[in-house]
Amino acid sequence: MNADAIMRLAAAGVAVEVVAETGSTNADLLARAATLDANLLLVAARQTAGRGRAGRSWLSSGAGSLTFSLAWKFAAPLHALAGLPLAVGVALAEALGALGVTVQLKWPNDLLKDGAKLAGVLIETQNAGSGAIWAVIGVGLNLDLPDALEQRIGRPVASAAWLARMEREALLAALLAQLAASLRQFEQGGFGAFSARWNRLHAWQGHAVAVVDRGVTLHQGVAAGVDDRGALLLDGAAGRIAVSAGDVSLREA
């Protein structure tokens, strides 16, 4: 992969670096955050210690996956980033849709294709001083995983063979262009600018679901989308409640 080609094709005003191999692009950018002076996309041809939400591992294949992280500086306090993982999900879903791959969104941070996981988002933050925040947005996208890796993952995963055949520079440029435009929109309007778009892509709208944390069921109800802060709305016996993002996962009841 060629960093200059990605920057030229994306025309997003974001610097790009490509490395052949690293443990975690998120960890690398978090370690460098104090020295960064501009937004930066870091792409790894192979990632050996990828991380998912809640400390879980993200398994990937150099040829069959796309792994990258984007360090983006927000001139706002941490609480202003409510809903950011969901906004990133919308940006990725819209970019993939424009490339001919239809996906849906699962709260709070997964992209699904045909009901199976195609991509995940992990966002970690670091104080940038003067009230600003670095958000490091990690993305793992399954393209065409080998059977042996799918068995290690232990759950159904989706693939996108058409994307796997694209030139990686063109694919990354399309994703980066949409991400950069969406993050600038988020800076101006927060998640409220994305909530209706997220709800149109909601995989389990109207389904009976359970919100669980480490195997313990916290809430049950009918999924009714998200509000303007990115909280999941559940309709249950006691009425509608809003469940904030955190160390939870969503499973169909």
Secondary structure, 3 states (H helix, E strand, C coil): CCHHHHHHHHCCCCEEEEEEEECCHHHHHHHHHHHCCCCEEEEEEEECCCECHHHCECCCCCCCEEEEEEEEEECCCHHHHCCHHHHHHHHHHHHHHHCCCCCEEECCCEEEECCEEEEEEEEEEEEEECCEEEEEEEEEEECCCCHHHHHHHCCCECCCHHHHHCCHHHHHHHHHHHHHHHHHHHHHHHHHHCHHHHHHCECCCCCEEEEEECCEEEEEEEEEEECCCCCEEEEECCEEEEECCCCCEEEEC
